[in-house]
Amino acid sequence: MAKTPEHEQDFEHDPEVAARVKAERLKRDREQLLRDIAAVSTSDLRAQVGYVLSHYPDSRDSDVRLAHCVWETFYPEYISNGSVRLADMYRLPREKTITRTRATIQNGYGLFQPSAEVASRRRALREETKEAVVADKPGPPVLSVYADESSKTKHRYLVVGSVWSTDVGRLWRVVLGLQDWKREQGITWEFKFSELSKGKLERCKAFVKKAVEQSDLICLKACVLDTEAALDLSGEERLYRLYYELLLSGIEHEITSGRVVLPRWIHVWKDADAGPDALLLPELERRLKAACRIYFRDTVQIEAVDTGVSDISPLLQLADLFAGSVARKLNKDSEATNAKDEFTEFFQILAGFDFAKDDGVTSDFVYVHRLA
């Protein structure tokens, strides 16, 4: 009989090595799932379950609710008036499979935890498939926000741009449509305002026009800071305070424009910045949670502030193009023009107002909030 390789023998007989390998695998799987959710990449059941757990907090306590959300979100063609035909049930992922996937995400990855009461009840059960937890009613819907900033150091005006979605149940179809469009156009590169050139100009315009077709599901919001009014703050502190203002003013705009009614959960995805993010994102999340409790009397709750990778997220790319356009208009200091200026003019026409001059002019689809 062939001998087992030495490193496999170590793995097999050393519990510490086995535990370390398992922990590393779970960490990799956890990070991949978060990247998939941030990019609204839902090509497999694990990503679909993770997406639902992320965006529907009430599904974390009820496997029945979770299965219904997965089916209604990703398989609506098989559901009619709240029912599924017997012949179509074979086309849906089984509830037990969804439950096992949920258990892996919650217990293995430590993500999207249930309430303390339900967690205690589940720990008391020996078999996950025997759970019988039924939610009293659906929880509040979720607003998803995808945000990115313009240049942090070179210019006077600092801008954070964002894409807001009011219907997470249909959002993944918007993302899939943008991804398919890029594939059909043969576009393999990331849309970034800083890399916008004459050769990329028309495709960048077409990408934004494609996104605007979904204006009933998404809208654009930006927050602008005149850094000369905040010279006593570091660059990172200015930036994260600007994110804070963007979220609070953006929620108010959603309410006053009539696009949403309360209560709501808010899930924020920010383009990843490994250094400052690790230190400042937890503090930003704490500030937002405290502010929402006071300003909105607990009718708005911050679910999480997470990071995503823009090169696989069309919505983060759209936020980047919007933030760059607003910043370009405000910070331009010469008469010379290039592709970035032409793209900025295109975005202003789309918005219906001048980003630099028309203070207080907004629409339901595009909103720019300017601080002193």
C-alpha positions as CSV (number, residue, x, y, z in Angstrom):
1,M,0.0,0.0,0.0
2,A,1.3,3.4,-0.9
3,K,2.6,5.5,1.9
4,T,0.7,8.7,2.8
5,P,2.8,11.8,2.1
6,E,4.5,13.2,5.2
7,H,2.6,16.5,5.2
8,E,-0.7,14.6,4.9
9,Q,0.3,12.4,7.8
10,D,1.0,15.5,9.9
11,F,-2.4,16.9,8.9
12,E,-4.2,13.6,9.7
13,H,-2.6,13.0,13.1
14,D,-2.0,16.5,14.4
15,P,-5.2,18.1,15.7
16,E,-3.6,21.6,15.9
17,V,-2.6,21.5,12.2
18,A,-6.1,20.2,11.2
19,A,-7.8,23.0,13.2
20,R,-5.5,25.6,11.7
21,V,-6.2,24.4,8.2
22,K,-9.9,24.4,8.8
23,A,-9.8,27.9,10.3
24,E,-7.9,29.2,7.3
25,R,-10.4,27.6,4.9
26,L,-13.4,29.1,6.8
27,K,-11.7,32.5,6.7
28,R,-11.1,32.3,2.9
29,D,-14.7,31.2,2.4
30,R,-16.1,33.9,4.6
31,E,-14.1,36.7,2.8
32,Q,-15.2,35.3,-0.6
33,L,-18.9,35.3,0.5
34,L,-18.6,38.9,1.6
35,R,-17.0,39.9,-1.7
36,D,-19.8,38.1,-3.5
37,I,-22.5,39.9,-1.5
38,A,-20.8,43.3,-2.0
39,A,-20.7,42.6,-5.8
40,V,-24.3,41.2,-5.7
41,S,-22.8,38.1,-7.3
42,T,-25.4,35.4,-6.7
43,S,-24.4,32.6,-9.0
44,D,-24.6,29.9,-6.4
45,L,-26.8,29.0,-3.5
46,R,-24.4,30.0,-0.8
47,A,-24.2,33.5,-2.3
48,Q,-27.9,33.7,-2.6
49,V,-28.5,32.6,1.0
50,G,-25.8,35.1,2.1
51,Y,-27.4,37.9,0.1
52,V,-30.8,37.2,1.8
53,L,-29.3,37.0,5.3
54,S,-27.5,40.2,4.7
55,H,-30.5,42.2,3.3
56,Y,-33.4,40.6,5.2
57,P,-32.5,40.6,9.0
58,D,-35.8,38.7,9.9
59,S,-34.7,35.7,7.8
60,R,-31.8,35.1,10.3
61,D,-34.3,33.9,12.9
62,S,-36.6,31.8,10.7
63,D,-35.6,29.1,8.2
64,V,-39.1,29.3,6.8
65,R,-38.8,33.0,6.1
66,L,-35.3,32.5,4.7
67,A,-36.4,29.9,2.2
68,H,-39.3,32.0,1.1
69,C,-37.0,35.0,0.6
70,V,-34.5,32.9,-1.4
71,W,-37.3,31.6,-3.7
72,E,-39.1,34.9,-4.1
73,T,-35.9,36.8,-4.8
74,F,-34.0,34.5,-7.1
75,Y,-36.7,32.2,-8.5
76,P,-39.8,34.5,-9.0
77,E,-40.7,32.8,-12.3
78,Y,-41.8,29.7,-10.4
79,I,-44.0,31.6,-8.0
80,S,-47.5,32.8,-8.8
81,N,-49.7,34.6,-6.2
82,G,-47.6,33.3,-3.4
83,S,-47.8,29.7,-4.5
84,V,-45.5,27.2,-6.3
85,R,-46.8,24.5,-8.6
86,L,-45.9,21.0,-7.6
87,A,-44.0,20.5,-10.9
88,D,-41.9,23.6,-10.3
89,M,-40.9,22.6,-6.8
90,Y,-38.1,20.4,-8.3
91,R,-36.6,23.5,-9.8
92,L,-36.2,25.3,-6.4
93,P,-33.4,24.7,-3.9
94,R,-34.7,22.5,-1.1
95,E,-35.5,24.1,2.2
96,K,-33.2,21.7,4.0
97,T,-30.3,22.6,1.8
98,I,-31.0,26.3,2.4
99,T,-31.0,25.6,6.2
100,R,-27.7,23.8,6.0
101,T,-26.2,26.7,4.0
102,R,-27.5,29.2,6.6
103,A,-26.0,27.1,9.4
104,T,-22.6,27.2,7.7
105,I,-22.8,31.0,7.2
106,Q,-23.9,31.7,10.7
107,N,-22.0,29.1,12.7
108,G,-18.9,28.5,10.5
109,Y,-18.3,32.1,9.2
110,G,-19.8,33.9,12.1
111,L,-21.9,36.2,9.8
112,F,-25.5,37.5,10.0
113,Q,-26.2,36.2,13.5
114,P,-29.8,35.5,14.7
115,S,-31.3,37.1,17.8
116,A,-30.0,35.9,21.2
117,E,-33.3,34.0,21.9
118,V,-33.2,32.1,18.6
119,A,-29.5,31.4,18.9
120,S,-30.1,29.9,22.3
121,R,-32.9,27.8,21.1
122,R,-30.9,26.5,18.1
123,R,-28.0,25.6,20.4
124,A,-30.4,23.5,22.4
125,L,-31.4,21.5,19.4
126,R,-29.2,18.6,18.3
127,E,-30.2,18.6,14.7
128,E,-30.4,21.7,12.6
129,T,-33.2,20.2,10.4
130,K,-35.5,19.9,13.5
131,E,-35.7,23.7,13.9
132,A,-39.2,25.1,14.0
133,V,-38.7,28.8,14.3
134,V,-41.3,30.9,12.5
135,A,-41.1,34.7,12.4
136,D,-44.2,36.6,13.5
137,K,-44.0,38.9,10.5
138,P,-41.6,40.1,7.9
139,G,-39.1,42.6,9.2
140,P,-38.5,46.1,7.8
141,P,-37.0,46.3,4.2
142,V,-33.4,47.2,3.6
143,L,-31.8,50.1,1.8
144,S,-28.5,49.2,0.2
145,V,-25.9,51.9,-0.3
146,Y,-22.8,51.6,-2.5
147,A,-20.3,54.4,-2.0
148,D,-16.9,55.6,-3.2
149,E,-15.0,58.9,-2.8
150,S,-13.2,61.2,-5.2
151,S,-9.5,62.3,-4.8
152,K,-8.7,62.6,-1.1
153,T,-5.7,65.0,-1.1
154,K,-5.2,67.0,-4.3
155,H,-8.2,69.3,-4.3
156,R,-10.2,71.7,-2.2
157,Y,-13.6,69.9,-2.5
158,L,-13.9,66.3,-1.3
159,V,-16.8,64.3,-2.6
160,V,-18.4,61.0,-1.7
161,G,-20.7,59.5,-4.3
162,S,-23.1,56.7,-3.8
163,V,-25.8,54.5,-5.4
164,W,-28.9,53.8,-3.3
165,S,-31.2,50.8,-3.9
166,T,-34.7,50.7,-2.4
167,D,-35.5,47.2,-3.5
168,V,-32.9,44.6,-2.6
169,G,-35.2,41.8,-3.9
170,R,-34.7,43.1,-7.5
171,L,-31.2,44.7,-7.1
172,W,-29.3,41.6,-8.1
173,R,-31.1,41.6,-11.5
174,V,-29.9,45.2,-12.0
175,V,-26.3,44.1,-11.3
176,L,-26.6,41.1,-13.5
177,G,-27.9,43.2,-16.3
178,L,-24.9,45.6,-16.1
179,Q,-22.5,42.7,-15.9
180,D,-24.1,41.1,-19.0
181,W,-24.0,44.4,-20.8
182,K,-20.3,44.8,-20.1
183,R,-19.6,41.2,-21.3
184,E,-21.6,41.8,-24.5
185,Q,-19.6,45.0,-25.1
186,G,-16.3,43.1,-24.6
187,I,-15.4,45.4,-21.6
188,T,-13.0,43.7,-19.3
189,W,-11.8,46.8,-17.5
190,E,-13.1,48.6,-14.5
191,F,-15.0,51.9,-14.9
192,K,-13.0,54.5,-13.0
193,F,-13.2,58.2,-13.3
194,S,-9.5,58.7,-12.7
195,E,-8.7,56.4,-15.7
196,L,-11.3,58.0,-18.1
197,S,-9.9,58.7,-21.5
198,K,-11.1,59.7,-24.9
199,G,-11.1,56.1,-25.9
200,K,-13.3,55.0,-23.0
201,L,-15.6,58.0,-23.0
202,E,-18.5,56.7,-25.0
203,R,-18.5,53.4,-23.3
204,C,-18.6,55.1,-19.9
205,K,-21.6,57.2,-21.0
206,A,-23.3,54.0,-22.3
207,F,-22.7,52.3,-19.0
208,V,-24.3,55.1,-17.1
209,K,-27.3,55.2,-19.5
210,K,-27.7,51.5,-19.0
211,A,-27.8,52.0,-15.3
212,V,-30.3,54.9,-15.5
213,E,-32.7,52.5,-17.2
214,Q,-33.2,51.2,-13.6
215,S,-34.0,54.6,-12.1
216,D,-37.1,53.1,-10.4
217,L,-34.8,50.9,-8.4
218,I,-31.6,53.0,-7.9
219,C,-30.7,56.6,-7.3
220,L,-27.5,58.6,-7.0
221,K,-26.5,60.8,-4.0
222,A,-23.3,62.7,-3.3
223,C,-22.0,64.7,-0.3
224,V,-19.5,67.5,-0.8
225,L,-17.1,69.1,1.7
226,D,-15.1,72.3,1.3
227,T,-11.9,71.2,3.1
228,E,-11.0,74.8,3.9
229,A,-13.8,74.7,6.4
230,A,-12.2,71.6,8.1
231,L,-8.5,72.4,8.2
232,D,-8.3,71.1,11.8
233,L,-9.2,67.6,10.8
234,S,-7.0,64.9,9.2
235,G,-7.7,63.8,5.7
236,E,-9.1,60.4,6.9
237,E,-11.3,62.1,9.6
238,R,-12.8,64.5,7.0
239,L,-13.5,61.6,4.7
240,Y,-15.3,59.5,7.3
241,R,-17.3,62.4,8.6
242,L,-18.4,63.0,5.0
243,Y,-19.6,59.4,4.8
244,Y,-21.6,60.1,8.0
245,E,-23.2,63.2,6.5
246,L,-24.0,61.4,3.3
247,L,-25.8,58.6,5.1
248,L,-27.9,60.9,7.3
249,S,-28.8,63.4,4.6
250,G,-29.4,60.6,2.1
251,I,-31.9,58.9,4.4
252,E,-33.7,62.2,4.9
253,H,-33.8,62.7,1.1
254,E,-35.2,59.3,0.6
255,I,-38.0,60.0,3.1
256,T,-38.9,63.5,1.9
257,S,-38.9,62.4,-1.8
258,G,-41.3,59.7,-1.0
259,R,-39.2,56.9,-2.3
260,V,-39.2,55.1,1.0
261,V,-41.3,54.8,4.2
262,L,-40.0,53.9,7.6
263,P,-39.0,51.7,9.3
264,R,-35.9,50.7,7.3
265,W,-32.6,48.9,7.7
266,I,-29.5,50.4,6.0
267,H,-26.6,48.3,4.7
268,V,-23.6,50.3,3.5
269,W,-20.9,49.0,1.1
270,K,-17.8,51.1,0.7
271,D,-15.0,50.6,-1.8
272,A,-12.2,48.9,0.1
273,D,-9.3,50.9,1.5
274,A,-7.3,48.4,3.6
275,G,-5.4,50.9,5.8
276,P,-7.8,53.6,7.0
277,D,-10.9,51.3,6.7
278,A,-9.7,48.9,9.4
279,L,-9.4,51.7,11.9
280,L,-12.2,54.1,11.0
281,L,-15.1,51.9,9.6
282,P,-16.0,50.4,13.0
283,E,-16.1,54.0,14.5
284,L,-18.2,55.2,11.6
285,E,-20.7,52.3,12.1
286,R,-21.0,53.1,15.8
287,R,-21.6,56.8,15.1
288,L,-24.3,56.1,12.5
289,K,-26.1,53.6,14.7
290,A,-26.2,56.1,17.6
291,A,-27.3,59.0,15.4
292,C,-30.1,56.9,13.8
293,R,-31.5,55.9,17.2
294,I,-31.8,59.6,18.1
295,Y,-32.7,61.3,14.8
296,F,-35.1,58.7,13.5
297,R,-36.3,57.3,16.8
298,D,-35.2,53.7,16.0
299,T,-37.2,53.6,12.8
300,V,-33.9,53.5,10.9
301,Q,-31.2,51.0,11.9
302,I,-27.8,50.6,10.5
303,E,-27.3,47.0,9.6
304,A,-23.6,47.2,8.8
305,V,-20.9,49.2,7.1
306,D,-18.8,46.8,5.0
307,T,-16.2,47.0,2.3
308,G,-16.5,45.7,-1.3
309,V,-14.1,45.4,-4.2
310,S,-15.0,47.8,-7.0
311,D,-13.5,45.9,-9.9
312,I,-16.2,43.2,-9.5
313,S,-19.1,45.6,-8.4
314,P,-20.8,47.6,-11.1
315,L,-22.6,49.7,-8.5
316,L,-19.3,50.7,-6.8
317,Q,-18.0,51.6,-10.3
318,L,-21.1,53.8,-10.9
319,A,-20.6,55.5,-7.6
320,D,-17.0,56.2,-8.6
321,L,-18.0,57.8,-11.9
322,F,-20.6,60.0,-10.1
323,A,-18.3,61.1,-7.4
324,G,-15.5,61.9,-9.9
325,S,-17.9,63.9,-12.0
326,V,-19.1,66.1,-9.1
327,A,-15.5,66.6,-7.9
328,R,-14.3,67.5,-11.4
329,K,-16.9,70.2,-11.7
330,L,-16.2,71.7,-8.3
331,N,-12.4,71.5,-8.5
332,K,-11.7,72.5,-12.1
333,D,-9.2,75.3,-12.2
334,S,-8.5,75.8,-16.0
335,E,-10.3,76.4,-19.2
336,A,-8.7,73.4,-21.0
337,T,-11.1,70.5,-21.5
338,N,-10.7,66.8,-22.0
339,A,-12.7,63.5,-21.8
340,K,-13.3,63.9,-18.0
341,D,-14.9,67.4,-18.6
342,E,-17.1,66.0,-21.4
343,F,-18.2,63.2,-19.2
344,T,-18.9,65.6,-16.3
345,E,-21.1,67.7,-18.6
346,F,-22.9,64.5,-19.7
347,F,-23.6,63.7,-16.1
348,Q,-24.9,67.2,-15.3
349,I,-27.3,67.0,-18.2
350,L,-28.5,63.6,-16.9
351,A,-29.0,65.1,-13.4
352,G,-30.7,68.2,-14.8
353,F,-28.6,70.7,-12.8
354,D,-25.2,72.2,-12.4
355,F,-23.2,70.5,-9.7
356,A,-21.2,73.7,-8.8
357,K,-23.9,76.4,-9.1
358,D,-27.4,75.1,-8.5
359,D,-27.4,74.9,-4.7
360,G,-30.3,72.9,-3.3
361,V,-31.6,71.7,-6.7
362,T,-32.2,68.0,-6.6
363,S,-34.3,65.3,-8.2
364,D,-35.6,62.0,-7.0
365,F,-32.8,60.3,-9.0
366,V,-29.8,62.6,-8.4
367,Y,-29.1,64.4,-5.1
368,V,-26.0,66.5,-4.2
369,H,-25.7,67.7,-0.6
370,R,-23.1,70.4,-0.1
371,L,-21.5,71.2,3.3
372,A,-19.8,74.5,4.1
